[in-house]
């Protein structure tokens, strides 16, 4: 009897091990959410646009998953430090990141990084997507996008634009317009949005591709003039402001975006579970309202859709950077 029980137990154990071996990583996919907790990395300081978006989404994730979701800020190098931490991070699905266009599509063309965004990171879903708005100081005398282009063509090298740093979305939007409109506006980099705004309001720089959330109050006060937005559709907060695409440059599209990614070492079943959880959070009825207050639009996607989007953005900005000979200096 004892021998028969041992044989039966042994066969069951062998069968269980074999089943797990055949199932591979999917055998552990039920361990979601990860038992050791969840962290969302953000590569920028607390209070910034990426941090605000991450905390709004983290709250909804926490409610849906029934456990805390921590947001951990690791600022530095335009988000590249945190993105590398994610690429080399744990493979158990406990660490994800809300990364940005910079590390994922721009920085790799401008500097040597410790990660390849298209190989070392697994796309989960696009998080938010939002355009910038080209604004000028009211003292310039420029009142429309057509005025801006006309002045730039008549006075090459005399019209400047601020950015939040070399290779930032606000920088690349200006370089893209230089390229397609065949104008020569001068890039003036700043170490963030706050000093750029101060100098723009003070008239020390003529223009800036600002976020709507940053510029809107000053547009409403009349200190700044909104000329055009950089996305394919008009921004809902500025419905009377045309897009650059509809103002003579069809297809012009230079949006900011944040995407959720994790280490490429994370097993496929966990990546799928994360996509489901993030799509549910981003698609909740209150999410659009919460994010729109800050000028963001939730943009949940499938994993393959984000992979394709990242590849296209990577190619688009790589070409602009090469053609315009843009460096990180």
NUPA-406002 format. One record per residue: residue in one letter; x, z negated, y of N, C-alpha, C, CB in turn. Coordinates in steps of 0.1 Angstrom, whole numbers, m for minus. Glycine has a CB too. Example, Ala and Ser with C-alpha at 12.3 -4.5 7.8 and 13.67 -1.06 7.14 Angstrom:
% NUPA-406002
<'a' <132 m78 m57> <123 m78 m45> <132 m78 m33> <113 m90 m45>>
<'s' <128 m71 m22> <137 m71 m11> <129 m79 0> <141 m57 m6>>
END
This chain:
% NUPA-406002
<'x' <8 0 m12> <0 0 0> <9 0 13> <m9 m12 0>>
<'x' <18 m9 12> <27 m10 24> <35 3 26> <37 m21 22>>
<'x' <40 9 15> <47 22 16> <38 33 21> <53 26 2>>
<'x' <25 33 16> <16 43 21> <14 42 36> <3 42 13>>
<'x' <12 30 41> <10 27 55> <22 32 63> <7 12 58>>
<'x' <34 29 58> <46 33 65> <47 48 66> <59 28 58>>
<'x' <44 55 56> <44 70 56> <34 75 66> <41 76 42>>
<'x' <22 70 66> <12 74 75> <16 72 89> <m2 67 72>>
<'x' <21 60 92> <25 57 106> <37 66 110> <30 42 107>>
<'x' <46 68 101> <58 77 104> <53 91 107> <67 77 92>>
<'x' <44 96 99> <39 110 102> <32 110 116> <29 114 91>>
<'x' <24 100 119> <17 100 132> <28 100 143> <8 88 133>>
<'x' <38 92 142> <48 91 152> <55 105 154> <59 80 149>>
<'x' <59 111 142> <65 124 143> <56 134 150> <69 129 129>>
<'x' <43 134 146> <34 143 152> <32 141 167> <20 141 146>>
<'x' <32 128 172> <31 125 186> <43 130 194> <30 110 189>>
<'x' <55 128 188> <68 133 195> <68 148 195> <80 128 187>>
<'x' <64 154 184> <63 169 184> <53 174 195> <59 174 170>>
<'x' <42 168 196> <32 172 206> <37 171 220> <19 164 204>>
<'x' <44 160 223> <50 158 236> <61 168 239> <56 144 238>>
<'x' <68 172 228> <79 182 230> <73 195 233> <88 182 218>>
<'x' <62 199 226> <56 211 229> <49 212 243> <45 214 218>>
<'x' <43 201 247> <36 200 259> <46 200 271> <28 188 260>>
<'x' <58 196 269> <68 196 279> <64 186 291> <71 210 285>>
<'x' <67 190 303> <64 182 314> <49 178 316> <69 188 327>>
<'x' <41 187 311> <26 185 312> <22 172 305> <18 196 307>>
<'x' <30 167 295> <26 155 289> <26 143 298> <35 152 277>>
<'x' <33 144 309> <34 133 318> <26 136 331> <49 130 322>>
<'x' <19 147 331> <12 151 344> <1 141 347> <6 165 342>>
<'x' <m4 134 337> <m15 124 340> <m10 113 349> <m21 119 327>>
<'x' <3 111 350> <8 100 358> <8 104 373> <23 96 354>>
<'x' <m4 107 378> <m6 111 391> <m18 104 397> <m7 126 393>>
<'x' <m17 97 408> <m6 97 417> <6 88 410> <m9 90 430>>
<'x' <18 92 414> <30 85 409> <29 69 410> <43 89 415>>
<'x' <32 62 399> <30 48 399> <39 40 408> <32 43 385>>
<'x' <50 46 411> <60 39 420> <57 40 435> <74 43 417>>
<'x' <46 47 438> <42 49 452> <45 63 457> <49 39 460>>
<'x' <40 66 469> <42 79 475> <48 78 489> <28 86 475>>
<'x' <57 87 492> <63 87 505> <63 102 510> <78 82 505>>
<'x' <58 103 523> <59 116 529> <71 115 539> <45 120 537>>
<'x' <81 123 538> <92 124 547> <88 133 559> <105 129 540>>
<'x' <92 128 571> <91 136 583> <105 137 590> <80 130 593>>
<'x' <109 149 593> <123 151 598> <124 149 613> <127 164 595>>
<'x' <114 142 620> <114 140 634> <110 126 637> <105 150 641>>
<'x' <112 122 649> <110 108 653> <95 105 653> <116 105 667>>
<'x' <92 92 652> <78 87 653> <72 91 666> <77 72 650>>
<'x' <59 95 666> <52 99 678> <53 113 682> <58 91 689>>
<'x' <61 121 675> <62 135 677> <51 143 670> <75 141 672>>
<'x' <50 156 672> <39 164 667> <38 163 651> <40 178 671>>
<'x' <50 165 645> <50 164 630> <46 151 625> <64 168 625>>
<'x' <51 140 631> <48 127 627> <33 124 629> <55 116 635>>
<'x' <27 129 640> <12 126 642> <4 133 631> <8 132 656>>
<'x' <8 146 628> <0 153 618> <2 146 604> <5 168 617>>
<'x' <14 142 601> <17 136 588> <9 123 586> <32 133 586>>
<'x' <8 115 597> <1 102 596> <m14 104 594> <4 93 608>>
<'x' <m20 114 601> <m34 117 599> <m37 121 585> <m38 128 609>>
<'x' <m29 130 580> <m31 135 566> <m28 124 556> <m22 147 563>>
<'x' <m18 116 558> <m14 105 549> <m26 95 548> <m2 97 554>>
<'x' <m33 92 559> <m44 83 558> <m55 88 549> <m50 81 572>>
<'x' <m58 101 550> <m68 107 541> <m64 107 527> <m72 121 546>>
<'x' <m51 111 524> <m45 111 511> <m47 97 505> <m31 115 511>>
<'x' <m43 87 512> <m43 73 508> <m58 69 503> <m38 63 518>>
<'x' <m67 73 511> <m81 70 508> <m86 77 495> <m91 74 520>>
<'x' <m81 90 494> <m86 98 482> <m79 93 470> <m82 112 485>>
<'x' <m66 89 471> <m58 86 459> <m59 71 455> <m44 90 461>>
<'x' <m64 63 464> <m66 49 461> <m53 41 461> <m72 47 448>>
<'x' <m43 45 469> <m30 38 470> <m24 42 483> <m21 41 458>>
<'x' <m15 33 488> <m8 36 501> <0 48 500> <0 24 505>>
<'x' <1 55 511> <10 67 513> <18 64 525> <1 80 514>>
<'x' <31 62 523> <40 58 534> <45 71 541> <51 49 529>>
<'x' <46 70 554> <53 81 562> <67 75 566> <45 85 574>>
<'x' <77 82 562> <91 78 565> <98 88 574> <99 76 552>>
<'x' <101 84 586> <108 93 596> <123 93 594> <104 89 610>>
<'x' <128 105 592> <143 106 591> <147 117 600> <147 110 576>>
<'x' <147 114 614> <150 125 623> <165 129 623> <146 120 637>>
<'x' <167 141 628> <181 145 629> <183 160 625> <190 137 621>>
<'x' <191 167 633> <195 181 629> <182 190 628> <203 182 617>>
<'x' <172 188 637> <161 196 637> <152 196 624> <165 210 640>>
<'x' <153 185 617> <145 183 605> <153 187 592> <133 192 605>>
<'x' <165 192 594> <173 197 583> <178 185 574> <185 204 588>>
<'x' <181 173 580> <185 162 572> <174 158 562> <189 150 581>>
<'x' <162 156 567> <151 152 558> <148 162 548> <139 148 567>>
<'x' <149 175 552> <146 186 542> <156 186 531> <145 199 549>>
<'x' <168 183 534> <178 183 524> <176 171 515> <193 182 530>>
<'x' <172 159 520> <169 147 512> <157 151 503> <165 136 521>>
<'x' <148 159 507> <137 163 498> <142 172 487> <126 170 506>>
<'x' <150 181 491> <155 191 481> <163 184 470> <164 201 487>>
<'x' <170 173 473> <178 166 463> <171 153 459> <192 163 469>>
<'x' <158 152 462> <151 139 459> <146 138 445> <140 138 468>>
<'x' <139 128 442> <134 125 428> <125 136 423> <127 112 428>>
<'x' <125 137 410> <117 148 404> <104 143 398> <125 155 393>>
<'x' <100 131 402> <88 125 396> <75 127 405> <90 110 394>>
<'x' <76 134 416> <65 137 425> <62 126 435> <53 139 416>>
<'x' <70 116 435> <68 104 444> <72 107 459> <75 92 440>>
<'x' <80 118 461> <85 121 474> <81 135 478> <100 119 475>>
<'x' <73 137 489> <70 150 494> <74 150 508> <55 154 492>>
<'x' <74 162 515> <78 163 529> <68 172 536> <92 167 530>>
<'x' <65 168 549> <59 177 558> <70 183 566> <48 170 567>>
<'x' <75 195 562> <86 201 568> <81 212 578> <96 208 558>>
<'x' <90 218 585> <86 227 596> <92 241 595> <89 221 609>>
<'x' <88 250 604> <93 263 604> <109 263 606> <87 271 616>>
<'x' <114 253 613> <129 253 616> <137 253 603> <132 241 624>>
<'x' <136 242 595> <144 241 583> <140 252 572> <143 228 577>>
<'x' <128 256 572> <123 264 561> <125 279 564> <109 261 559>>
<'x' <126 283 577> <126 298 579> <136 302 590> <113 302 583>>
<'x' <141 292 598> <150 296 609> <164 291 607> <144 290 622>>
<'x' <166 278 605> <179 272 605> <188 279 594> <178 258 601>>
<'x' <183 283 582> <192 289 572> <199 302 577> <184 293 560>>
<'x' <194 308 588> <200 320 593> <210 317 604> <190 330 598>>
<'x' <211 304 608> <219 300 620> <230 291 617> <210 294 630>>
<'x' <230 285 605> <240 275 602> <241 273 586> <237 261 608>>
<'x' <252 267 582> <253 264 568> <246 251 564> <268 263 564>>
<'x' <237 252 555> <229 241 551> <232 236 537> <214 244 552>>
<'x' <229 224 533> <231 219 520> <220 222 510> <233 205 520>>
<'x' <211 231 514> <199 235 506> <195 249 509> <188 225 507>>
<'x' <189 256 499> <183 269 501> <167 266 501> <187 279 491>>
<'x' <160 268 512> <146 265 512> <138 273 502> <141 267 526>>
<'x' <142 285 499> <134 293 490> <138 291 475> <137 308 493>>
<'x' <148 283 472> <152 280 458> <152 265 455> <166 285 456>>
<'x' <155 257 464> <157 242 462> <144 234 465> <168 237 469>>
<'x' <134 241 471> <122 234 474> <110 241 468> <120 234 490>>
<'x' <101 233 463> <88 238 457> <77 237 468> <85 230 445>>
<'x' <71 249 471> <60 249 481> <48 242 475> <56 263 485>>
<'x' <41 234 483> <29 227 478> <16 233 485> <30 212 481>>
<'x' <16 232 498> <6 238 506> <10 239 521> <m8 231 504>>
<'x' <5 249 528> <6 249 542> <m2 237 548> <2 263 549>>
<'x' <3 230 557> <m4 219 563> <m12 222 575> <6 208 566>>
<'x' <m4 225 586> <m11 229 599> <m4 241 605> <m11 217 609>>
<'x' <m11 249 613> <m6 261 619> <m11 261 633> <m9 274 611>>
<'x' <m2 263 643> <m7 263 657> <2 271 666> <m9 248 662>>
<'x' <m4 278 675> <4 286 684> <10 278 696> <m4 298 690>>
<'x' <20 284 702> <24 279 715> <16 287 726> <39 280 717>>
<'x' <18 282 738> <12 289 750> <23 291 760> <0 282 756>>
<'x' <24 304 765> <34 307 775> <29 302 788> <38 322 775>>
<'x' <36 293 794> <31 287 807> <43 289 818> <28 272 806>>
<'x' <38 290 830> <48 291 841> <45 280 852> <48 305 848>>
<'x' <55 276 859> <52 267 870> <44 275 881> <66 262 876>>
<'x' <35 268 887> <26 274 897> <33 280 909> <15 264 902>>
<'x' <45 275 911> <53 280 923> <59 293 921> <63 270 926>>
<'x' <59 299 909> <66 311 906> <58 323 912> <67 314 891>>
<'x' <45 321 915> <37 332 920> <32 341 909> <45 341 929>>
<'x' <36 339 896> <31 346 885> <18 341 881> <41 346 873>>
<'x' <8 349 879> <m6 345 876> <m11 350 863> <m15 348 887>>
<'x' <m5 360 857> <m10 366 845> <2 370 836> <m19 378 848>>
<'x' <m1 373 824> <10 378 815> <15 391 819> <4 379 800>>
<'x' <6 400 825> <11 413 830> <21 411 842> <m1 421 835>>
<'x' <18 401 850> <27 397 861> <41 393 856> <22 386 870>>
<'x' <41 385 845> <53 380 839> <62 392 834> <49 370 827>>
<'x' <55 401 826> <63 412 821> <68 421 832> <54 420 811>>
<'x' <60 423 842> <64 432 854> <76 426 861> <52 434 864>>
<'x' <75 412 863> <86 406 870> <99 407 862> <83 391 874>>
<'x' <98 404 849> <109 404 840> <116 418 840> <105 400 826>>
<'x' <107 429 840> <113 442 839> <120 446 853> <102 452 836>>
<'x' <114 441 864> <120 445 877> <132 436 880> <110 443 888>>
<'x' <133 424 874> <144 415 877> <150 410 864> <139 403 885>>
<'x' <157 419 856> <163 415 843> <173 403 845> <170 427 836>>
<'x' <172 393 837> <181 382 837> <178 372 848> <195 387 839>>
<'x' <167 374 855> <164 364 866> <153 354 862> <160 372 878>>
<'x' <145 358 852> <134 349 848> <139 341 835> <121 357 844>>
<'x' <137 328 836> <142 320 824> <130 313 817> <152 309 829>>
<'x' <133 308 805> <123 301 798> <130 289 790> <116 310 787>>
<'x' <123 278 791> <128 266 784> <125 266 769> <122 253 790>>
<'x' <132 258 761> <129 256 747> <133 242 743> <136 267 738>>
<'x' <128 238 732> <132 225 727> <145 225 719> <120 219 718>>
<'x' <152 236 720> <166 236 714> <168 250 708> <167 225 704>>
<'x' <181 253 705> <184 266 699> <177 267 685> <199 268 698>>
<'x' <171 278 683> <164 280 670> <151 274 668> <173 275 659>>
<'x' <146 267 679> <133 261 678> <122 272 679> <131 251 689>>
<'x' <109 268 675> <99 278 676> <97 283 690> <86 272 671>>
<'x' <99 275 700> <97 279 714> <108 288 718> <97 267 723>>
<'x' <120 287 713> <131 296 715> <128 309 709> <144 290 710>>
<'x' <125 309 696> <123 322 689> <111 330 695> <121 319 674>>
<'x' <101 323 700> <90 331 706> <95 339 718> <78 321 710>>
<'x' <103 332 726> <109 339 737> <118 351 733> <116 330 746>>
<'x' <125 349 723> <134 360 719> <126 371 712> <144 355 708>>
<'x' <115 368 706> <107 379 700> <101 387 711> <96 372 691>>
<'x' <96 380 722> <90 388 733> <101 396 740> <84 378 743>>
<'x' <113 391 742> <124 399 747> <126 412 739> <137 391 747>>
<'x' <125 410 726> <127 421 717> <116 432 717> <129 416 702>>
<'x' <104 427 716> <93 437 715> <89 443 729> <81 431 709>>
<'x' <91 435 740> <88 440 753> <99 446 760> <82 429 762>>
<'x' <111 446 754> <123 451 760> <126 445 774> <123 466 760>>
<'x' <126 432 774> <129 425 787> <140 416 785> <116 417 792>>
<'x' <146 410 795> <157 401 794> <154 388 802> <170 408 800>>
<'x' <147 379 795> <145 366 800> <156 357 794> <131 360 798>>
<'x' <160 347 802> <171 338 798> <167 325 792> <180 336 811>>
<'x' <173 322 780> <169 310 773> <176 298 779> <173 312 758>>
<'x' <169 287 782> <174 275 787> <171 264 777> <169 271 801>>
<'x' <180 260 768> <176 250 757> <176 235 763> <186 251 746>>
<'x' <167 227 758> <166 213 761> <166 205 748> <153 210 769>>
<'x' <169 192 749> <169 184 737> <156 178 734> <180 173 739>>
<'x' <145 186 734> <132 181 731> <122 186 742> <132 166 730>>
<'x' <109 183 739> <99 188 748> <98 180 761> <86 187 741>>
<'x' <101 167 760> <99 158 772> <108 163 784> <102 144 769>>
<'x' <121 165 782> <129 170 793> <126 184 797> <144 169 789>>
<'x' <122 192 788> <118 206 791> <106 206 801> <115 214 779>>
<'x' <96 197 798> <84 196 806> <87 191 820> <74 187 799>>
<'x' <96 181 820> <100 175 833> <106 186 842> <110 164 831>>
<'x' <115 194 837> <121 205 845> <112 216 848> <133 210 838>>
<'x' <102 219 839> <92 229 842> <83 225 854> <84 232 830>>
<'x' <79 212 853> <70 207 863> <77 206 877> <64 194 859>>
<'x' <90 204 876> <98 203 888> <103 216 893> <110 194 885>>
<'x' <99 227 887> <103 240 891> <118 244 889> <100 241 906>>
<'x' <124 236 880> <138 239 878> <140 250 867> <146 227 874>>
<'x' <129 253 860> <129 263 850> <116 270 852> <131 258 835>>
<'x' <115 283 850> <103 291 853> <92 290 843> <106 305 856>>
<'x' <95 290 830> <85 292 820> <89 284 807> <83 306 817>>
<'x' <79 283 798> <81 276 786> <70 280 776> <81 260 788>>
<'x' <74 282 763> <64 284 753> <60 270 747> <70 293 741>>
<'x' <51 263 753> <48 249 751> <36 248 740> <44 242 764>>
<'x' <36 236 734> <24 234 726> <12 231 735> <26 221 716>>
<'x' <0 235 730> <m12 233 738> <m14 219 742> <m24 239 731>>
<'x' <m12 210 732> <m14 196 734> <m5 190 745> <m11 188 721>>
<'x' <7 196 746> <17 191 757> <13 196 770> <31 195 753>>
<'x' <8 209 771> <7 215 784> <m8 215 789> <10 230 782>>
<'x' <m18 212 781> <m31 213 785> <m35 206 798> <m41 209 774>>
<'x' <m31 193 799> <m35 185 811> <m29 191 823> <m30 170 809>>
<'x' <m17 196 822> <m10 202 834> <m16 216 838> <5 203 832>>
<'x' <m22 223 827> <m29 235 830> <m42 232 837> <m32 243 817>>
<'x' <m49 222 833> <m61 218 839> <m59 214 853> <m68 208 831>>
<'x' <m48 207 856> <m45 202 870> <m40 213 879> <m34 191 869>>
<'x' <m36 225 874> <m32 236 882> <m17 236 884> <m39 236 895>>
<'x' <m10 226 879> <5 226 881> <12 237 872> <11 213 877>>
<'x' <6 240 861> <11 251 852> <0 261 850> <15 245 838>>
<'x' <5 274 849> <m4 285 847> <m2 290 833> <m2 297 857>>
<'x' <m13 290 825> <m13 295 811> <m14 311 812> <m24 289 802>>
<'x' <m4 318 806> <m4 332 806> <m10 338 793> <9 337 809>>
<'x' <m5 333 782> <m9 339 769> <m5 330 758> <m2 353 767>>
<'x' <m12 330 747> <m8 322 735> <m1 331 725> <m21 316 729>>
<'x' <6 325 716> <16 333 707> <10 336 693> <28 325 706>>
<'x' <m2 331 691> <m8 334 677> <m16 347 678> <m17 323 673>>
<'x' <m22 350 667> <m30 362 665> <m45 360 671> <m31 367 651>>
<'x' <m49 348 671> <m62 345 677> <m60 336 689> <m72 339 666>>
<'x' <m70 336 698> <m70 327 710> <m71 313 705> <m81 331 720>>
<'x' <m64 304 712> <m65 290 709> <m79 284 713> <m53 282 715>>
<'x' <m86 277 704> <m99 272 708> <m99 263 720> <m105 264 696>>
<'x' <m88 256 723> <m88 248 735> <m86 256 748> <m77 237 733>>
<'x' <m82 268 746> <m79 277 758> <m86 291 755> <m64 279 761>>
<'x' <m99 291 754> <m105 303 750> <m104 315 760> <m120 301 748>>
<'x' <m101 312 773> <m100 323 783> <m86 328 784> <m104 317 796>>
<'x' <m76 322 777> <m62 326 777> <m60 336 766> <m53 314 776>>
<'x' <m56 348 769> <m54 359 759> <m42 356 750> <m53 373 766>>
<'x' <m41 363 739> <m29 363 731> <m20 373 736> <m33 365 716>>
<'x' <m7 372 733> <3 382 736> <m1 395 728> <17 377 733>>
<'x' <m6 393 716> <m9 404 707> <m20 413 713> <m14 399 693>>
<'x' <m30 407 720> <m40 415 727> <m37 419 741> <m53 407 727>>
<'x' <m25 416 745> <m20 419 759> <m10 430 759> <m15 406 766>>
<'x' <m10 438 749> <m1 450 749> <9 450 738> <6 450 762>>
<'x' <10 439 730> <20 438 719> <13 435 706> <31 428 723>>
<'x' <6 444 700> <m2 442 688> <7 436 677> <m9 455 683>>
<'x' <2 426 670> <9 421 659> <18 409 663> <17 431 652>>
<'x' <20 407 676> <29 396 680> <23 383 674> <30 396 696>>
<'x' <32 376 667> <27 363 661> <39 354 660> <21 366 647>>
<'x' <39 343 667> <50 333 667> <44 320 667> <60 336 679>>
<'x' <39 315 656> <33 302 656> <42 291 651> <20 303 647>>
<'x' <39 279 654> <45 267 648> <37 264 635> <44 255 658>>
<'x' <44 259 625> <37 255 613> <44 244 606> <34 267 604>>
<'x' <37 235 599> <42 225 591> <37 227 577> <39 211 596>>
<'x' <46 226 567> <42 228 553> <47 217 544> <48 242 548>>
<'x' <39 214 534> <42 203 525> <51 210 514> <30 196 518>>
<'x' <63 204 511> <72 208 501> <77 196 493> <83 217 507>>
<'x' <83 199 482> <90 188 475> <102 194 467> <80 181 464>>
<'x' <109 186 460> <120 191 452> <116 201 442> <128 180 446>>
<'x' <124 212 440> <121 222 430> <123 217 416> <130 234 432>>
<'x' <128 205 415> <130 198 402> <117 192 396> <141 188 402>>
<'x' <107 190 405> <94 184 401> <87 193 391> <85 181 413>>
<'x' <82 188 380> <76 197 370> <63 204 375> <72 188 358>>
<'x' <61 215 370> <49 224 374> <36 216 374> <48 236 365>>
<'x' <32 209 364> <19 202 364> <18 192 376> <17 194 351>>
<'x' <29 185 380> <28 176 391> <26 184 404> <40 167 392>>
<'x' <33 196 405> <31 204 417> <17 208 418> <41 217 416>>
<'x' <10 212 407> <m4 216 408> <m13 204 412> <m8 221 394>>
<'x' <m10 192 407> <m18 181 411> <m16 178 426> <m14 168 402>>
<'x' <m4 179 431> <m1 177 445> <m9 187 453> <14 177 448>>
<'x' <m9 200 449> <m16 210 457> <m31 206 457> <m14 224 450>>
<'x' <m37 202 446> <m51 198 446> <m54 187 455> <m55 194 431>>
<'x' <m45 176 455> <m47 165 463> <m46 168 478> <m37 154 460>>
<'x' <m36 176 481> <m34 180 496> <m45 189 501> <m20 186 497>>
<'x' <m49 198 492> <m60 207 496> <m73 199 499> <m63 218 486>>
<'x' <m76 189 490> <m87 181 492> <m87 173 505> <m89 171 480>>
<'x' <m75 167 508> <m73 160 520> <m75 169 533> <m60 153 520>>
<'x' <m68 180 532> <m68 189 544> <m82 196 546> <m58 200 542>>
<'x' <m90 197 535> <m103 203 536> <m114 193 538> <m105 210 523>>
<'x' <m111 181 540> <m122 171 542> <m129 173 555> <m117 156 541>>
<'x' <m142 170 557> <m149 174 569> <m144 168 582> <m163 170 567>>
<'x' <m138 156 581> <m133 150 593> <m119 154 597> <m133 135 591>>
<'x' <m112 161 588> <m98 164 590> <m96 174 601> <m91 169 577>>
<'x' <m104 184 602> <m103 194 613> <m105 187 626> <m113 205 611>>
<'x' <m115 178 627> <m117 172 640> <m106 163 644> <m130 163 639>>
<'x' <m100 155 634> <m89 146 637> <m77 154 642> <m86 138 625>>
<'x' <m74 165 635> <m62 173 638> <m64 181 651> <m58 182 627>>
<'x' <m76 186 653> <m78 195 665> <m76 187 678> <m92 201 664>>
<'x' <m78 174 678> <m76 166 690> <m61 167 695> <m79 151 687>>
<'x' <m52 171 685> <m38 172 689> <m34 187 689> <m30 164 679>>
<'x' <m44 196 689> <m41 210 690> <m37 217 676> <m30 212 699>>
<'x' <m40 210 665> <m36 215 652> <m48 220 644> <m29 205 644>>
<'x' <m45 230 636> <m56 235 627> <m51 233 613> <m59 250 629>>
<'x' <m59 226 604> <m55 224 590> <m56 238 583> <m64 214 583>>
<'x' <m46 241 575> <m45 254 569> <m41 252 554> <m35 263 576>>
<'x' <m50 246 546> <m46 245 532> <m45 258 525> <m56 236 524>>
<'x' <m35 259 516> <m33 272 508> <m30 268 494> <m21 280 514>>
<'x' <m29 279 485> <m24 277 472> <m9 276 473> <m29 288 462>>
<'x' <m3 272 462> <12 272 462> <18 285 463> <17 265 449>>
<'x' <12 295 456> <17 309 457> <16 315 471> <11 318 447>>
<'x' <5 312 478> <2 316 491> <13 311 501> <m12 313 496>>
<'x' <16 298 499> <26 292 508> <40 299 505> <27 277 506>>
<'x' <43 301 492> <56 307 488> <57 321 495> <57 309 473>>
<'x' <47 329 495> <47 342 501> <48 341 516> <34 350 498>>
<'x' <41 331 522> <42 329 537> <56 325 541> <31 318 541>>
<'x' <62 316 534> <75 311 537> <85 323 536> <80 300 528>>
<'x' <84 331 526> <93 343 524> <92 353 535> <90 350 510>>
<'x' <79 355 540> <77 364 551> <83 359 564> <62 368 553>>
<'x' <80 346 567> <86 340 579> <101 340 579> <80 326 580>>
<'x' <106 337 567> <121 336 565> <127 350 569> <125 332 550>>
<'x' <121 361 564> <126 374 566> <124 378 581> <119 384 557>>
<'x' <112 375 587> <109 379 601> <119 372 610> <95 375 604>>
<'x' <121 359 609> <129 353 619> <144 355 616> <127 337 619>>
<'x' <148 358 603> <161 362 600> <165 374 607> <163 363 585>>
<'x' <156 384 608> <159 397 614> <160 395 629> <147 407 612>>
<'x' <151 387 635> <152 384 650> <165 377 653> <140 376 654>>
<'x' <169 368 645> <182 360 648> <194 369 647> <183 349 638>>
<'x' <194 378 637> <205 388 635> <205 398 647> <204 395 622>>
<'x' <193 404 649> <193 414 660> <196 409 674> <179 420 660>>
<'x' <192 396 676> <194 391 689> <207 383 690> <182 382 693>>
<'x' <214 382 679> <227 375 678> <226 361 683> <237 382 686>>
<'x' <215 354 677> <212 340 681> <221 331 673> <197 337 679>>
<'x' <227 321 679> <235 311 672> <229 297 675> <250 311 677>>
<'x' <235 287 669> <230 273 671> <237 267 683> <233 265 659>>
<'x' <245 274 690> <252 268 702> <243 267 714> <264 276 705>>
END
